[in-house]
Amino acid sequence: MVVHPASGLGRAGRIAGTVADRLRGAVDDLVTVEANTVEDSHRLMHQARDAGLDLLVVVGGDGSAHQGVQFCADTGVALAVVPAGTGNDLARTLAGAAEDPLDATDKLVAAIKAGETTKMDLGRVAGGPWFAGVLCAGFDSAVNERANRMRWPSGPRRYDLAILAELARLKAGRLTIAQDSGATDLDATQIAVGNIPYYGGGIPICPAADPTDGLFDVTLVRRASRFDLVRMLPGLRTGNHVTHPMVTTSRTRAIRLGEANGWVAYADGERVGPLPVEVTCVPDALTVVGRSA
């Protein structure tokens, strides 16, 4: 069990002992480690693999889960996530992904005892990382870029201010999209390539995405004004934004986002880098414990 104690403003560290106590009744041997940096996480995971690891339980948020995905996809070790961060979008696709992390732990324990494992798809960035959730570029990524540069304020307010700042300077970018159905060149505001429906703490940006169908769901916002985006916001929490005239959706096994238009891609909330970027959906790339049907 890898704990990222700072996740969820310290919630992961506070519950780690209780989570470990509950897990011990379901496994032969449990080793608990704390990882304060990405480097720590990589080192500790590989040490555990060499000792015969067959299940990695990540206690943390989406950033922590993203590191677990890299390790498990490359090694064949099964993954489970106890949601203890601020977003928990990957955990929403796993059985036992209750909002309360201890409820989720109890459901995970039941799944381990029942031997419930299944496979899910992952996205793979060409020359880059795996991702389990959503890769995006455009407006949302610009907000991430700005928020990451800001030193004040802390918490959600930082992102609120970053959204306002990016709305003020909003402009479309020229984007070339090559996918299974063909290539398109257009002015766009935002694109999301989803293996799962959610990003940003439960926003169903790709509401029909299914991580077991071997395909990405793509949500594209064409050239939009500030007014268009503000009108779209209420529908984001319900998935109704896909009915907006500025939004188109598609499905594809692979997609390339071209044009060096200044956009930066993010996947699972982590920075991938500037466009162009090419990603492929890899079926059954990850074994997970207790994924819901």
QUINORVEN-V885587 format. One record per pair of residues at least 12 apart in sequence whose ideal C-beta (glycine too) atoms are under 7 Angstrom apart, sorted by the first residue. I is the first residue (numbers start at 1). J is the second residue. D is the distance in Angstrom with one decimal. If there is no record, write none. Layout:
# QUINORVEN-V885587
i->I j->J d->D
i->I j->J d->D
This chain:
# QUINORVEN-V885587
i->1 j->20 d->6.0
i->1 j->23 d->6.5
i->1 j->30 d->6.2
i->1 j->32 d->4.7
i->1 j->57 d->4.4
i->1 j->59 d->6.3
i->2 j->33 d->5.7
i->2 j->35 d->5.5
i->2 j->41 d->6.3
i->2 j->44 d->6.3
i->2 j->45 d->6.6
i->2 j->56 d->6.6
i->2 j->58 d->5.5
i->2 j->68 d->7.0
i->3 j->16 d->4.3
i->3 j->32 d->6.6
i->3 j->34 d->5.0
i->3 j->59 d->4.5
i->3 j->60 d->6.9
i->4 j->35 d->5.7
i->4 j->59 d->7.0
i->4 j->60 d->3.6
i->4 j->64 d->4.1
i->5 j->34 d->5.6
i->5 j->36 d->7.0
i->6 j->36 d->7.0
i->7 j->60 d->3.7
i->7 j->61 d->4.5
i->7 j->64 d->5.6
i->7 j->84 d->5.4
i->7 j->85 d->4.4
i->8 j->61 d->6.0
i->8 j->84 d->4.9
i->8 j->85 d->4.8
i->8 j->86 d->5.7
i->11 j->84 d->5.1
i->12 j->59 d->5.0
i->12 j->60 d->4.9
i->12 j->84 d->3.9
i->15 j->84 d->6.1
i->15 j->101 d->5.6
i->15 j->102 d->6.6
i->16 j->32 d->6.9
i->16 j->59 d->5.7
i->18 j->102 d->6.3
i->19 j->59 d->5.7
i->19 j->82 d->5.6
i->19 j->105 d->5.0
i->20 j->32 d->5.0
i->22 j->105 d->5.1
i->22 j->106 d->6.6
i->22 j->109 d->5.7
i->23 j->57 d->6.6
i->23 j->105 d->7.0
i->23 j->109 d->6.4
i->25 j->109 d->6.7
i->26 j->109 d->4.5
i->26 j->112 d->4.2
i->26 j->113 d->5.2
i->27 j->112 d->6.6
i->31 j->48 d->6.2
i->38 j->67 d->6.1
i->41 j->67 d->4.6
i->45 j->71 d->4.5
i->49 j->75 d->5.6
i->49 j->77 d->6.5
i->53 j->77 d->5.6
i->54 j->77 d->6.4
i->54 j->78 d->6.6
i->55 j->77 d->6.8
i->55 j->78 d->4.8
i->55 j->80 d->6.6
i->55 j->289 d->6.5
i->56 j->68 d->5.6
i->56 j->71 d->6.6
i->56 j->72 d->5.8
i->56 j->77 d->5.4
i->56 j->79 d->5.4
i->57 j->80 d->4.7
i->57 j->82 d->6.4
i->58 j->81 d->5.1
i->59 j->82 d->4.6
i->59 j->84 d->5.3
i->60 j->84 d->5.5
i->60 j->85 d->5.4
i->61 j->84 d->6.7
i->61 j->85 d->1.5
i->61 j->86 d->5.7
i->61 j->87 d->5.6
i->61 j->88 d->6.1
i->62 j->85 d->5.9
i->62 j->87 d->4.5
i->62 j->88 d->6.6
i->62 j->89 d->5.4
i->62 j->90 d->5.8
i->62 j->268 d->5.8
i->62 j->269 d->5.3
i->63 j->269 d->6.2
i->63 j->270 d->6.6
i->64 j->85 d->6.6
i->65 j->81 d->4.9
i->65 j->90 d->4.5
i->66 j->268 d->4.2
i->66 j->270 d->5.6
i->69 j->122 d->6.8
i->69 j->130 d->5.4
i->69 j->132 d->4.9
i->69 j->286 d->6.5
i->70 j->129 d->5.9
i->70 j->130 d->5.7
i->72 j->286 d->5.9
i->73 j->122 d->5.7
i->73 j->130 d->4.7
i->73 j->285 d->5.3
i->73 j->286 d->5.4
i->78 j->117 d->5.8
i->78 j->287 d->4.3
i->78 j->288 d->6.6
i->78 j->289 d->5.5
i->79 j->286 d->6.2
i->79 j->287 d->6.9
i->79 j->288 d->5.4
i->80 j->94 d->7.0
i->80 j->108 d->5.5
i->80 j->288 d->6.8
i->80 j->289 d->4.2
i->80 j->290 d->6.8
i->81 j->94 d->5.7
i->82 j->101 d->5.2
i->82 j->104 d->5.6
i->82 j->105 d->5.5
i->82 j->108 d->6.7
i->83 j->97 d->6.0
i->83 j->101 d->5.5
i->83 j->104 d->5.7
i->84 j->101 d->4.7
i->86 j->201 d->6.4
i->87 j->200 d->6.8
i->87 j->201 d->4.3
i->87 j->269 d->6.8
i->89 j->133 d->5.4
i->89 j->196 d->6.9
i->89 j->198 d->4.1
i->89 j->199 d->5.6
i->89 j->201 d->6.9
i->89 j->202 d->6.8
i->90 j->132 d->5.1
i->90 j->133 d->5.7
i->90 j->196 d->7.0
i->91 j->104 d->6.9
i->92 j->198 d->5.4
i->92 j->202 d->6.8
i->93 j->196 d->4.9
i->93 j->211 d->6.0
i->93 j->291 d->6.6
i->94 j->288 d->6.0
i->94 j->290 d->6.2
i->94 j->291 d->5.4
i->95 j->107 d->6.1
i->95 j->111 d->5.8
i->95 j->290 d->3.7
i->95 j->291 d->5.6
i->95 j->292 d->4.3
i->96 j->108 d->4.7
i->96 j->111 d->6.4
i->96 j->290 d->5.5
i->107 j->290 d->6.7
i->108 j->289 d->6.6
i->108 j->290 d->5.9
i->111 j->289 d->5.4
i->111 j->290 d->2.9
i->112 j->289 d->6.1
i->116 j->289 d->6.6
i->116 j->290 d->4.9
i->117 j->287 d->5.6
i->117 j->288 d->6.8
i->117 j->289 d->5.4
i->118 j->288 d->6.2
i->118 j->291 d->4.8
i->119 j->284 d->3.8
i->119 j->286 d->6.8
i->119 j->287 d->5.9
i->120 j->211 d->4.4
i->120 j->212 d->5.9
i->120 j->286 d->5.2
i->120 j->288 d->5.6
i->120 j->291 d->6.1
i->121 j->195 d->5.8
i->121 j->211 d->5.0
i->121 j->212 d->6.4
i->121 j->214 d->6.1
i->121 j->281 d->5.5
i->121 j->282 d->6.3
i->121 j->283 d->5.2
i->121 j->284 d->6.7
i->121 j->285 d->6.2
i->122 j->195 d->6.6
i->122 j->282 d->5.3
i->122 j->285 d->4.0
i->122 j->286 d->5.3
i->123 j->135 d->6.1
i->123 j->193 d->7.0
i->123 j->195 d->5.1
i->123 j->216 d->6.8
i->123 j->267 d->6.9
i->123 j->279 d->5.1
i->123 j->281 d->5.9
i->124 j->279 d->6.5
i->124 j->280 d->5.3
i->124 j->282 d->5.3
i->125 j->267 d->6.5
i->125 j->272 d->5.8
i->125 j->277 d->6.2
i->125 j->279 d->5.3
i->126 j->278 d->4.2
i->126 j->279 d->7.0
i->128 j->272 d->5.9
i->129 j->267 d->6.7
i->131 j->195 d->6.9
i->131 j->267 d->3.7
i->131 j->268 d->4.7
i->132 j->195 d->6.1
i->132 j->196 d->6.7
i->132 j->268 d->6.3
i->132 j->286 d->6.8
i->133 j->195 d->6.2
i->133 j->196 d->5.1
i->133 j->198 d->6.9
i->133 j->199 d->5.9
i->133 j->268 d->4.7
i->134 j->192 d->5.4
i->134 j->193 d->6.7
i->134 j->194 d->4.6
i->134 j->196 d->6.9
i->134 j->199 d->4.1
i->134 j->205 d->6.1
i->134 j->206 d->6.5
i->135 j->193 d->4.5
i->135 j->265 d->5.9
i->135 j->267 d->4.1
i->135 j->272 d->7.0
i->135 j->279 d->5.8
i->136 j->191 d->6.7
i->136 j->192 d->4.5
i->136 j->199 d->6.8
i->136 j->266 d->5.7
i->137 j->191 d->5.6
i->137 j->257 d->5.9
i->137 j->263 d->4.6
i->137 j->264 d->6.7
i->137 j->265 d->4.5
i->137 j->275 d->6.1
i->138 j->173 d->6.8
i->138 j->188 d->6.4
i->138 j->189 d->5.7
i->138 j->190 d->3.7
i->138 j->191 d->5.7
i->138 j->263 d->5.7
i->139 j->166 d->6.3
i->139 j->170 d->6.9
i->139 j->189 d->5.5
i->139 j->190 d->4.5
i->140 j->190 d->6.0
i->141 j->263 d->6.4
i->141 j->264 d->5.0
i->141 j->265 d->6.4
i->141 j->266 d->4.9
i->142 j->166 d->4.9
i->143 j->159 d->6.6
i->143 j->162 d->4.8
i->143 j->163 d->5.4
i->143 j->166 d->5.1
i->144 j->266 d->5.4
i->145 j->264 d->5.8
i->146 j->162 d->4.2
i->146 j->165 d->5.8
i->146 j->166 d->6.1
i->147 j->159 d->5.1
i->147 j->162 d->4.1
i->150 j->162 d->6.6
i->167 j->226 d->5.3
i->167 j->229 d->6.9
i->170 j->226 d->5.5
i->172 j->187 d->4.2
i->172 j->188 d->6.1
i->172 j->189 d->5.4
i->172 j->223 d->4.2
i->173 j->188 d->6.4
i->173 j->261 d->3.9
i->173 j->262 d->6.6
i->173 j->263 d->5.6
i->174 j->187 d->6.0
i->174 j->259 d->5.4
i->174 j->261 d->5.4
i->175 j->188 d->4.3
i->175 j->191 d->6.8
i->175 j->257 d->6.6
i->175 j->259 d->5.5
i->175 j->261 d->6.6
i->176 j->258 d->3.6
i->176 j->259 d->5.2
i->177 j->255 d->6.7
i->177 j->257 d->6.3
i->178 j->255 d->6.9
i->178 j->256 d->4.3
i->178 j->258 d->6.8
i->179 j->218 d->6.9
i->179 j->250 d->6.6
i->179 j->252 d->3.8
i->179 j->254 d->6.9
i->179 j->255 d->4.5
i->180 j->252 d->4.4
i->180 j->253 d->5.6
i->180 j->254 d->6.8
i->181 j->250 d->6.4
i->181 j->252 d->6.8
i->186 j->222 d->6.3
i->187 j->222 d->6.9
i->187 j->223 d->4.2
i->188 j->220 d->6.2
i->188 j->221 d->6.6
i->188 j->222 d->5.6
i->188 j->223 d->6.7
i->189 j->221 d->4.5
i->189 j->222 d->6.8
i->189 j->223 d->6.2
i->189 j->224 d->4.4
i->190 j->221 d->4.1
i->191 j->218 d->6.9
i->191 j->220 d->5.0
i->191 j->257 d->6.6
i->192 j->205 d->4.6
i->192 j->206 d->5.8
i->192 j->219 d->4.6
i->193 j->216 d->5.0
i->193 j->218 d->5.5
i->193 j->255 d->5.8
i->193 j->279 d->6.1
i->194 j->206 d->2.9
i->194 j->209 d->4.0
i->194 j->216 d->6.2
i->194 j->217 d->4.6
i->194 j->219 d->6.9
i->195 j->209 d->6.3
i->195 j->211 d->5.1
i->195 j->216 d->6.2
i->195 j->281 d->6.6
i->196 j->209 d->5.5
i->196 j->211 d->5.2
i->197 j->209 d->4.7
i->203 j->236 d->5.2
i->203 j->237 d->6.5
i->204 j->239 d->4.2
i->205 j->219 d->5.6
i->206 j->219 d->5.2
i->207 j->239 d->3.3
i->207 j->242 d->6.4
i->214 j->253 d->6.6
i->214 j->281 d->6.0
i->214 j->283 d->4.3
i->215 j->251 d->4.6
i->215 j->252 d->6.4
i->215 j->253 d->5.8
i->215 j->281 d->5.9
i->216 j->251 d->6.7
i->216 j->252 d->5.6
i->216 j->255 d->6.4
i->216 j->281 d->5.1
i->217 j->249 d->6.6
i->217 j->251 d->5.7
i->218 j->249 d->6.4
i->218 j->250 d->4.7
i->218 j->251 d->7.0
i->218 j->252 d->6.2
i->218 j->255 d->6.5
i->219 j->242 d->6.4
i->219 j->247 d->6.5
i->219 j->249 d->5.5
i->220 j->247 d->6.8
i->220 j->248 d->5.0
i->221 j->246 d->5.7
i->221 j->247 d->5.6
i->222 j->246 d->5.2
i->222 j->248 d->7.0
i->224 j->246 d->4.8
i->228 j->246 d->5.5
i->232 j->244 d->5.4
i->253 j->280 d->6.9
i->253 j->281 d->5.4
i->254 j->279 d->6.9
i->254 j->280 d->4.4
i->254 j->281 d->6.9
i->255 j->279 d->5.9
i->256 j->276 d->6.5
i->256 j->278 d->4.3
i->257 j->275 d->5.2
i->257 j->276 d->6.1
i->257 j->277 d->5.3
i->258 j->275 d->6.8
i->258 j->276 d->4.6
i->259 j->275 d->6.0
i->259 j->276 d->6.8
i->260 j->274 d->6.7
i->260 j->275 d->6.3
i->260 j->276 d->6.9
i->261 j->275 d->6.4
i->263 j->275 d->5.0
i->265 j->277 d->4.7
